[in-house]
Structures are given as C-alpha cells and as structure tokens.
Amino acid sequence: MQALTRLAERMADKARQRGEPISLEPMTAYERRIIHKRSLIHI
C-alpha cells in the first residue's frame, strides 16, 4: 500500500506540473481506490 501511495503522490505532482491528466497501467479495483483516494488528498 505504501508503494501505491507514493505512486499516487508522484503522479499527482506530475499531472499538476504538466497541467494534464496522467495515465497509469491497468490495476485492480482496490489499487484504483487507493490511488484515487490519495490523489484527492494530494490536490
């Protein structure tokens, strides 16, 4: 879970810098949930 949290933080930073959405590799529903929740917190 920590790896997913770090991934979410890095991708949120990258999306903010670029000003556009970032695509990730396919993942399970649980992994998407972690990424989504963390990304919302990181905005």
Backbone bond lengths (Angstrom), bond angles and torsions (degrees), N, CA, C in turn:
res aa  C-N    CA-C-N  psi(-1)  N-CA   C-N-CA  omega(-1)  CA-C   N-CA-C  phi
1 M - - - 1.452 - - 1.533 110.43 -
2 Q 1.316 118.30 -34.14 1.460 120.20 179.22 1.522 111.21 -64.40
3 A 1.328 116.23 -36.59 1.464 119.66 179.00 1.523 110.08 -64.29
4 L 1.326 116.98 -40.71 1.470 120.42 178.16 1.523 111.08 -66.42
5 T 1.305 116.82 -38.65 1.464 120.87 178.47 1.524 110.51 -62.87
6 R 1.334 116.14 -44.71 1.476 119.59 178.35 1.524 111.04 -64.74
7 L 1.331 116.78 -40.12 1.465 121.11 177.47 1.525 109.95 -60.22
8 A 1.313 116.98 -46.19 1.470 121.22 179.74 1.527 110.86 -59.64
9 E 1.313 116.88 -43.10 1.464 120.55 -179.39 1.531 110.79 -64.88
10 R 1.340 116.45 -44.65 1.474 119.94 179.69 1.523 111.47 -63.77
11 M 1.313 116.39 -43.07 1.459 119.82 -177.89 1.534 111.41 -70.27
12 A 1.326 117.03 -35.10 1.465 120.41 176.52 1.532 109.85 -64.00
13 D 1.340 116.49 -42.59 1.466 120.24 177.41 1.525 110.90 -62.46
14 K 1.328 116.38 -44.36 1.458 121.06 -179.41 1.531 110.73 -63.48
15 A 1.325 117.43 -42.87 1.467 121.18 179.47 1.527 110.42 -63.47
16 R 1.333 116.38 -40.57 1.461 120.42 178.90 1.521 111.09 -64.17
17 Q 1.330 116.66 -43.38 1.464 120.82 -179.65 1.524 111.49 -64.68
18 R 1.317 116.83 -42.22 1.465 121.49 -178.68 1.522 112.36 -79.17
19 G 1.326 116.12 -25.28 1.452 119.92 -177.15 1.518 113.07 74.15
20 E 1.329 116.25 25.25 1.465 120.56 179.50 1.528 110.20 -148.98
21 P 1.332 116.53 160.14 1.474 119.84 -179.53 1.524 112.05 -64.44
22 I 1.310 115.52 153.70 1.463 123.20 177.33 1.530 107.92 -115.07
23 S 1.315 116.82 135.44 1.470 121.34 176.52 1.520 109.50 -94.35
24 L 1.321 115.46 141.14 1.457 121.79 177.32 1.525 109.51 -116.33
25 E 1.315 115.52 165.72 1.461 121.45 176.24 1.531 109.45 -64.93
26 P 1.333 117.46 156.26 1.472 119.81 175.59 1.538 110.43 -57.30
27 M 1.326 115.77 144.10 1.463 120.48 179.87 1.513 110.00 -147.58
28 T 1.310 115.64 169.10 1.458 120.91 -179.89 1.534 110.01 -71.67
29 A 1.316 115.09 165.44 1.466 120.23 178.69 1.532 110.64 -59.99
30 Y 1.317 117.09 -39.53 1.469 121.02 178.58 1.527 110.72 -62.26
31 E 1.327 116.64 -45.06 1.466 120.28 179.67 1.526 110.94 -64.65
32 R 1.318 117.53 -41.77 1.478 120.97 177.23 1.522 110.72 -60.75
33 R 1.309 116.53 -39.01 1.471 121.24 179.86 1.530 110.08 -62.67
34 I 1.323 116.48 -45.55 1.473 120.86 178.94 1.530 109.92 -60.54
35 I 1.328 116.52 -49.06 1.464 121.42 -179.38 1.531 110.20 -59.69
36 H 1.325 116.51 -47.17 1.459 120.76 -177.52 1.525 111.59 -62.51
37 K 1.319 116.46 -48.32 1.465 119.66 179.85 1.523 111.67 -60.92
38 R 1.329 116.06 -43.39 1.465 119.66 -178.74 1.524 111.25 -68.29
39 S 1.324 116.29 -37.97 1.455 119.89 -179.96 1.530 110.87 -64.50
40 L 1.316 117.13 -38.57 1.467 120.19 179.28 1.517 111.10 -66.10
41 I 1.313 116.88 -36.75 1.464 121.01 179.21 1.528 109.99 -68.95
42 H 1.319 116.17 -34.47 1.463 122.60 -173.18 1.539 113.03 -82.10
43 I 1.327 118.15 -7.93 1.473 121.21 -177.08 1.516 110.11 -67.81
